[in-house]
């Protein structure tokens, strides 16, 4: 079973960038597709992006397409979310989540329930 820890959040001004990291331990990391979600106060958890186990395929929510980039380094058991041109509405707690896809490089969907493993989250605050 994989354990996930997010890092890299913080307070930035609008237009600036941040890179979030999701570091995994336990399990065979290269078997897991990993997604990023966020949750603002009072709002539902929102899908942002997901990357396949081998890093070949990814998908993005329309709200972040063109601004956020997901990547992974299986040698470091890590997945990253590069966030550019940040806006105040990007303020939220950011979570990474994983699902074991075995040997298949499939792209999981955006539903929260599809991901059984979650980190504790890292806060991103964007000031105007």
Secondary structure, DSSP 8 states (H G I E B T S, - for coil): --EEEEE--EEEETT--EEEEEEEESS-GGGEEEEEEEE-TTS--EEEEEE-TTSS-EEE-TTTTTTEEEEEEGGGTEEEEEE-S--GGG-EEEEEEEEE-TT------S-GGG--EE---EEEEEE-
